[in-house]
């Protein structure tokens, strides 16, 4: 068995963050990604201060390559009449209060920066086209690539395959992810394709019955990310989170909403941009540290604690996982199972709280009737006290 050798299954944001941190802690890392070419599909991603602080400490906030935007504010509206409900200043304030800015980036740009940084670390081997078929708690990994089948022994295995991870399913008595009844529609358009009044450098959040819309700039304010989240119980979940869908059908979903929102969706068709559909699957919220690990096998990121995207913290939790795992393996590298146990003890309540809050937000954002009326009053008169989340960003 190789000394301090760790396999990471999955080369997304969580897997690359973990490889980077552990590699810099002098551990030998083999990252196995089933895609033949490393790429990160998707569109925009929000990075709150709790994640940005980690990226800053890792030295990967290369603004020329990451092309981040620092939105001026979070602006909340009612979707049906455009009524402003609340505004939280972000630019300048987040850095002072939380020690790091609130950023929006393109997911592919963040992925590329992390991949480049991980590849530069001595002792980190990054393999694409490598499909992990099974992981044993003993540390044996069964994987295949074009050259054939392999069984390799490691001191530990870290599962970062995401919500559809078969490793997680195999280690949890065959339990598959469940359908949430929520669908996300996402599009990316050039900023200059929008009407001038909509070209705002802020995070916009529109709340409506059984739906909400979030939008913000990415790629140095040259592109605009738009996401529509709806309750759609009849939809079927799929592992493809970037399915093409009919733009006209998506636009119809906001036809009764405020004209500004309708113009925003019309701009997607006008720019010949493509809507992509993502039917959301999940797993039950974490209830104990034991759910995150088994001896020498550890689950991180969405493979461990997937969450609805109503708190914009999925990637941030994976980045936090990487940081904490680096701390624990740095302290207890002589006893990997104990390091995993300590990691799980430190993380499970944190991620469970974020999972629960994201699920709660889905009900708040999509509320109807008196519940929506109470929500609007709370946001309007509670202001920063209701919108801001120190418990999340100060961690």
ABEGO torsion letter per residue (X at the ends): XBBGBBBBBEABAAAAAAAAAAAAAGBBBBBBBABABBBBBEBBBBBBAAAAAAAAAAGABBAAAAGBBBBABBBBBBAAAGBBABBBBABGAAAAAAGBBBBBBBAAAAAAAAAAAAAABBGBBBBBGBBBABBBAAGBBBBBBAAEBBBBBBABBBBAAEAABAAAAAAAGGBBBBBAGBBBBBBBBBAAABBAAABBBBBBBBBBBGBBBBBBBBGGGABBBBBBBBBBAABBBBABAABBBBAAAAAAAAAABBAAAAAAAAAAAAAGBBBBBBBBBBBBBBABAAAABBEABBBBEAAABBBBAAAGAAAAAAAAAAAAAAAAAAAAAABAAAAAAAAAAAAAAAAAAAAAAAAAAAAAAABBEAAAAAAAAAAAAAEAAAABBAAAAAX
